[in-house]
Amino acid sequence: MNKRFFVAILAMMITGTALAQKQFKSWNKNVVIAHRGAFKTQNLPENSIASLKEAIKIGCFGSEFDVQFTKDNIVVVNHNGDFLGKDIATSTYQELVDYKKLSNGESIPTLVEYLKAGIKQKKTKLILEIKPQKTQEREEALTKSVIATVNELKATPWIEYITFSHFIGKYLIANVPNAKVSYLNGELEPAKLKEEGFYGLDYHQNVFKKNPDWIKQAKDLGLIINVWTVNAAADMDRLLEQKVDYITTNEPELLFTKIKK
């Protein structure tokens, strides 16, 4: 190969890699994570694509959402094990679609639909909570399906994982290179999470009240600290003073007023 041509090709490859890395350094730099999307102010359904778009519109660092697994192995976005009263695990996806609509007319979103909407921008992270299932076998199947969907859509740069299931968390760490996985359940101390390869602890604010030294411990270990679900102004002020990394809230607009003072 001509030396000059080779150098030109190498330069193009390096430039392309740099541009690819740069395009994913534009995330909103704030502490605000909208819990189930930014739904409250605009009276939108929780975990809807509309609430995701609202979280993006107002500039949240992240928009949290939950996934469940249908009887026919479709990953859907919903917090509870039931969709408006209909059990998800024992229903097919089509049965859920035919059953009811969300209050804004949306059908229950699939993970594919939700991610396609979320990756149209490069400002707001998608904080993907994989919900525990009734058996470990179903947890593994759900997690494998989530990983496959994220990979297929090339959505990895947008995704940070959270879960209450220790099994799911460990599975993600073992099977997704460089996955950012935070644990929600609250019983594990920071040193244990660090030892097991977790990216952070994402605990209810009461856990930190009972264990006031865990924030410092987590910082010293280099773990990311997220606190949920923080809706009162006084609690926001306290956690901002403690310099936690992220605050998950149903009141993202209120939290923005705090950080913009």
TADA-V938447 format. One record per pair of residues at least 6 apart in sequence whose C-alpha atoms are under 6 Angstrom apart, sorted by the first residue. I is the first residue (numbers start at 1). GAP is how many residues later the second one is. D is the distance in Angstrom with one decimal. If there is no record, write none. Layout:
BEGIN
i gap d
I GAP D
I GAP D
END
This chain:
BEGIN
i gap d
26 97 5.8
27 96 4.1
27 97 5.9
28 33 4.9
28 95 5.2
30 31 5.7
31 214 6.0
31 215 4.2
31 216 5.7
32 28 5.2
32 29 5.5
32 215 5.6
33 27 5.9
33 28 5.8
33 29 4.5
33 30 5.4
33 214 6.0
33 215 4.6
34 29 4.8
34 30 6.0
34 214 5.8
34 215 5.5
34 218 5.8
35 29 5.1
35 213 5.7
35 214 5.2
35 215 5.3
36 10 5.3
36 11 4.7
36 28 5.0
36 29 4.7
37 10 5.9
37 14 4.6
37 15 4.7
37 18 5.6
37 26 5.1
38 13 4.9
38 16 5.6
38 17 4.7
39 7 5.7
39 12 4.9
44 7 5.9
47 18 5.7
56 68 5.8
60 64 6.0
61 63 4.9
62 62 5.0
62 63 4.3
62 64 5.7
63 63 5.3
63 64 5.7
64 63 4.4
65 63 5.5
65 64 5.9
66 11 5.5
66 12 5.4
66 13 5.2
66 63 4.7
67 9 5.4
67 10 4.5
67 11 5.6
67 63 5.3
68 7 5.7
68 8 5.4
69 6 4.8
69 20 6.0
70 18 5.2
70 19 4.7
70 21 5.9
70 22 5.6
71 18 5.0
71 19 5.0
71 20 5.2
71 21 5.1
72 20 5.3
75 35 5.8
75 36 5.6
76 33 5.7
76 34 4.1
76 35 5.3
77 32 5.4
77 33 5.8
81 7 5.8
82 6 5.2
97 10 5.7
101 6 4.9
125 33 5.0
126 32 5.6
126 33 5.1
127 33 5.0
127 34 5.9
128 33 4.9
129 32 5.9
129 33 4.6
129 34 5.3
130 33 5.4
132 33 5.5
133 6 5.3
160 20 5.2
161 19 6.0
161 20 4.7
162 19 5.6
162 20 4.8
162 21 5.8
163 20 5.5
163 21 5.6
164 20 4.8
164 21 4.9
180 19 5.2
181 17 5.5
181 18 5.1
182 16 5.8
182 17 5.5
182 18 4.5
182 19 5.1
182 20 5.8
183 18 5.2
183 19 5.6
184 18 4.9
184 19 5.2
186 17 5.4
190 28 5.4
199 24 5.8
200 23 4.7
200 24 4.2
200 25 5.8
201 24 5.5
202 24 4.5
202 25 5.6
203 24 5.3
204 23 5.6
204 24 4.7
205 22 5.6
205 23 5.8
225 19 5.5
225 20 5.2
226 19 5.9
226 20 4.5
226 21 5.5
227 20 5.0
227 21 6.0
228 20 4.8
229 19 5.4
229 20 5.1
230 19 4.9
231 18 5.6
231 20 5.7
END
